[in-house]
């Protein structure tokens, strides 16, 4: 694990660096591929920019409200680059609200927009896996397999690497193989729904090797959620195919 990268006097938090790289590279790829989905690359950039700003501010304010006593004694911590001082739920909610407002103002169509954002989601998933590997989060259960890694006083499944490799395969699978109008161009919504279903399937697999999964009634919560997402995305994919066949 490498939580801190020391370059001379500069100490860089590696987990946060991987997340930023995932967003930056993913956004660049999404902008380049946006024309495949007949979406303006500049609109995609602005949508992501406003969503990120709102999400980060909301996540930090949400965390601050929950830990107000600590921030009251050290108010400068509000501008810390530490990703651990963010509340994911607050960030997701505020980012989603900003995205909806911007999308409505620009009259964006839902499915083409989600399709054009899918390369960003796919690359960011790789960044999240590498970020977890650097920090030691999302660690695996103990194993005697030769590729196990030493983490938290035990030899464990490198679940973060499993995640990264599968995320790379998913990116390759959903990467547009043709241009608009080509025979292999996908229906609107298909790219995003395929990414969603493949990611849910990957989560079902990876969770079997996790050593820190949250359990609910004896079940792994992430797997239950993954089953629900997989079922909904597969049902929607099927309905899109039916609509295309009937249309």
C-alpha positions in Angstrom: 0.0 0.0 0.0 1.1 3.5 -0.7 -1.1 6.1 1.0 1.5 8.9 0.7 3.8 9.6 -2.2 6.7 11.7 -0.9 8.4 13.8 -3.6 11.0 15.9 -1.9 9.1 18.2 0.6 5.8 17.5 -1.2 3.6 14.7 0.3 0.8 13.6 -2.1 -2.1 11.5 -0.9 -2.0 8.7 -3.4 -5.7 7.5 -3.0 -6.9 11.0 -3.8 -4.5 11.3 -6.7 -5.9 8.1 -8.3 -9.4 9.4 -8.0 -8.5 12.7 -9.6 -6.7 10.9 -12.4 -9.7 8.7 -12.9 -12.0 11.7 -13.3 -9.6 13.6 -15.6 -8.8 10.7 -17.9 -12.4 9.6 -17.9 -13.7 13.0 -18.7 -11.2 13.4 -21.6 -12.4 10.1 -23.0 -16.0 11.0 -22.6 -15.5 14.3 -24.4 -13.7 12.5 -27.3 -16.5 9.9 -27.7 -19.4 12.3 -27.1 -20.0 12.7 -30.9 -20.7 9.0 -31.2 -23.8 9.6 -29.1 -24.7 12.8 -30.8 -23.9 14.8 -27.7 -22.0 18.1 -27.5 -18.6 17.5 -25.8 -18.6 21.0 -24.3 -22.0 20.3 -22.6 -20.6 17.0 -21.2 -17.6 18.9 -19.8 -19.8 21.6 -18.2 -22.2 19.0 -16.8 -19.4 17.0 -15.1 -17.7 20.2 -13.9 -20.8 21.6 -12.2 -21.8 18.2 -10.8 -18.3 17.7 -9.3 -18.2 21.1 -7.7 -21.6 20.7 -6.2 -20.8 17.1 -5.1 -17.5 18.1 -3.4 -19.0 21.1 -1.6 -22.0 19.1 -0.5 -19.9 16.2 0.7 -17.6 18.4 2.7 -20.5 20.4 4.2 -22.3 17.2 5.0 -19.3 15.8 6.8 -18.7 19.1 8.6 -22.3 19.2 9.9 -21.8 15.7 11.3 -18.5 16.5 12.9 -19.0 20.2 13.7 -17.0 20.1 16.9 -13.8 19.0 15.2 -14.2 21.6 12.4 -15.1 24.4 14.9 -11.6 24.0 16.6 -9.9 23.7 13.2 -11.9 25.6 10.5 -9.1 25.4 7.9 -9.8 21.6 7.8 -12.8 22.5 5.7 -10.4 23.1 2.7 -8.4 20.0 3.4 -7.6 17.7 0.4 -8.2 14.6 2.5 -11.0 12.6 0.8 -11.8 11.0 4.1 -13.4 14.2 5.2 -16.2 13.9 2.7 -19.7 12.5 3.3 -20.5 10.3 0.2 -24.3 10.5 0.6 -24.4 14.3 0.9 -22.0 14.6 -2.1 -24.0 12.2 -4.2 -27.3 14.0 -3.4 -25.9 17.5 -4.1 -24.1 16.4 -7.3 -27.3 14.7 -8.6 -29.4 17.9 -7.9 -26.8 20.0 -9.8 -26.8 17.5 -12.7 -30.6 17.5 -13.0 -30.8 21.3 -12.9 -28.1 21.7 -15.6 -29.6 18.9 -17.7 -33.0 20.5 -17.6 -31.6 24.0 -18.5 -29.8 22.5 -21.5 -32.8 20.2 -22.4 -30.5 17.1 -22.4 -32.0 13.8 -23.4 -31.5 11.2 -20.6 -30.2 8.1 -22.5 -27.8 9.8 -24.9 -26.4 11.8 -22.0 -25.9 8.7 -19.8 -24.3 6.9 -22.7 -21.9 9.7 -23.3 -20.9 9.7 -19.6 -20.4 6.0 -19.5 -16.7 6.2 -20.5 -16.1 8.5 -17.6 -17.9 6.1 -15.2 -15.8 3.2 -16.5 -12.4 4.9 -16.2 -13.4 6.3 -12.8 -14.2 2.8 -11.6 -10.5 1.9 -12.4 -9.4 4.9 -10.5 -11.5 3.9 -7.5 -10.0 0.4 -7.5 -6.4 1.8 -7.6 -7.3 4.3 -4.9 -8.5 1.5 -2.6 -5.3 -0.4 -3.4 -3.2 2.6 -2.4 -5.1 3.1 0.9 -5.8 -0.5 1.8 -9.6 -0.1 1.7 -12.0 -2.6 0.3 -9.5 -5.4 1.3 -10.0 -9.1 0.7 -10.4 -12.0 3.0 -7.4 -14.1 4.1 -6.0 -16.5 1.5 -3.1 -19.0 1.0 -3.1 -18.4 -2.8 0.4 -17.4 -4.2 -0.9 -14.0 -5.5 -2.2 -12.9 -2.0 -0.9 -9.6 -0.7 0.2 -8.8 2.9 -2.3 -6.4 4.3 -3.5 -5.7 7.8 -1.3 -8.4 9.4 -2.5 -11.2 7.0 -2.1 -12.5 3.5 -5.3 -11.5 1.6 -7.0 -11.6 -1.7 -6.0 -8.5 -3.7 -9.6 -7.6 -4.3 -8.7 -4.1 -5.3 -6.6 -5.5 -8.2 -9.4 -7.8 -9.1 -11.7 -4.8 -9.3 -9.2 -2.8 -11.4 -8.7 -5.7 -13.9 -12.4 -6.3 -14.3 -13.1 -2.5 -14.7 -10.5 -2.4 -17.5 -12.3 -5.3 -19.2 -15.7 -3.6 -18.8 -14.2 -0.4 -20.3 -13.0 -2.4 -23.3 -16.4 -4.1 -23.7 -18.5 -0.9 -23.6 -16.0 1.1 -25.7 -17.8 2.2 -28.9 -16.6 0.0 -31.8 -18.4 1.9 -34.5 -19.6 5.5 -35.4 -23.1 6.9 -35.5 -24.9 5.2 -38.4 -22.6 2.1 -38.6 -24.3 -1.3 -38.3 -22.8 -2.0 -34.9 -23.9 1.3 -33.4 -25.9 0.7 -30.2 -29.4 1.8 -29.3 -29.7 4.8 -27.0 -29.2 3.7 -23.4 -27.6 0.4 -24.3 -24.0 1.5 -23.5 -24.9 2.8 -20.1 -27.1 -0.2 -19.2 -24.5 -2.6 -20.4 -22.0 -0.9 -18.2 -24.4 -1.0 -15.3 -25.2 -4.7 -15.7 -21.5 -5.7 -16.1 -20.5 -3.6 -13.1 -23.3 -5.2 -11.0 -22.1 -8.7 -12.1 -18.6 -7.8 -11.2 -19.7 -6.7 -7.8 -21.4 -10.0 -7.2 -18.1 -11.8 -8.0 -15.8 -9.5 -6.1 -17.8 -9.4 -2.9 -17.3 -13.2 -2.5 -13.6 -12.4 -1.8 -14.0 -9.3 0.3 -13.0 -9.3 4.0 -14.8 -6.1 5.0 -18.2 -6.5 3.5 -21.2 -5.2 5.4 -23.7 -7.9 6.3 -27.5 -7.6 6.6 -29.5 -10.5 7.8 -26.5 -12.8 7.0 -26.3 -11.4 3.4 -23.7 -9.2 1.9 -25.4 -5.8 1.4 -23.4 -5.0 -1.7 -24.4 -8.2 -3.4 -28.1 -7.7 -2.6 -27.9 -4.2 -4.1 -25.9 -5.6 -7.1 -28.7 -8.2 -7.8 -31.3 -5.5 -7.8 -29.3 -3.3 -10.2 -28.5 -6.2 -12.4 -32.2 -7.2 -12.6 -33.3 -3.7 -13.4 -30.6 -3.0 -16.0 -31.2 -6.4 -17.8 -35.0 -5.8 -17.8 -34.5 -2.3 -19.3 -32.0 -3.7 -21.9 -34.7 -6.2 -22.9 -37.3 -3.6 -23.2 -35.1 -1.4 -25.4 -34.5 -4.4 -27.7 -38.3 -5.0 -27.9 -39.0 -1.4 -28.7 -36.4 -1.5 -31.5 -37.8 -4.7 -32.9 -41.4 -3.3 -32.8 -40.3 0.1 -34.1 
